[in-house]
Amino acid sequence: MRSAAPAPRVIAVVGPTAAGKSDLGVFLAQQLGGEVVNADSMQLYRGMDIGTAKLTPEERGGVPHRLLDVWDVTEAASVAEYQRLARAEIDRLLAEGRTPVLVGGSGLYVRGAVDALEFPGTDPAVRARLEAELDERGSGALHARLAAADPEAARAILPGNGRRIVRALEVIEITGKPFTANLPGHESVYDTVQIGVDVARPELDERIATRVDRMWEAGLVDEVRALEAVGLREGRTASRALGYQQVLAALAGECTEDEARAETVRATKRFARRQDSWFRRDPRVHWLSGAADHRGELPGEALSLVERAVTA
């Protein structure tokens, strides 16, 4: 293991799903004497293992992984709460002279952890009214309203993600400004090196299809069935997770299992494009190739990038 960086800093490994972020995060943490801090919003949920591609304990290579299995599936996700938890882990590691390696593709969670980002409060009356409208009219109608009020936010939020659409509309109503106007410029609160793992669209699509097949073979349907018994279907956030939403539909008889699998692949490909677009807008991200024919070089290039930044 190499010695830790002389000046502790935060490393963030970002990019679309299936790009290879998790393995790279483990490698960097091993080399830099650090720990991985999860920045995947769905890996915070207990029991959601197969469908979120959580690394197994063996795959973690002896590296502690923080902020996995934090919430029950019935809890609604909160970026503000995640920010509090992530910064506590980052501050602890920096105080110990160790390197926090933030790993995940949830763009707002990454920014919440490392950027000067403050989240507007909530208004229970506004929230209740919007949630009632969501139940009555569906997420598509609210997404159309969001697109008219804040096109950039609508592009970043999936039309089926009712909870995030409601939150964006709530912030717009409370602040009188577009939801994205509440996101400041790219101002970090930590000395951060962001590494984006870049995989060309055709290869990424193939990886996603293969990953979904492996999830089904690993028992995703049984995992969802077990989580349904402890409230997954009632969880506003967890029930909308890719794969889980589709399997719940199959278990309810709304589609076949094969149709659920195919829709999971399609939805994940769409999501990966949104993730890529989000991180491409951040000029601080250093993009490195994660292509299959380049894979052996990615860890070394990432480590060199970190070390150059440390000595710069």
Secondary structure, DSSP 8 states (H G I E B T S, - for coil): -----SS--EEEEE-STTSSHHHHHHHHHHHHT-EEEE--GGGGBTT--TTTT---TTTTTT--EESSS-B-TTS---HHHHHHHHHHHHHHHHHTT--EEEE-S-HHHHHHHHB--------HHHHHHHHHHHHHH-HHHHHHHHHHH-HHHHHHS-TT-HHHHHHHHHHHHHHSS-GGGGS--S-BSS-EEEEEEE--HHHHHHHHHHHHHHHHHHTHHHHHHHHHTTTGGG-TTGGGSTTHHHHHHHHTTSS-HHHHHHHHHHHHHHHHHHHHHHHHT-TTEEEEE--GGGGGGHHHHHHHHHHHHHH-
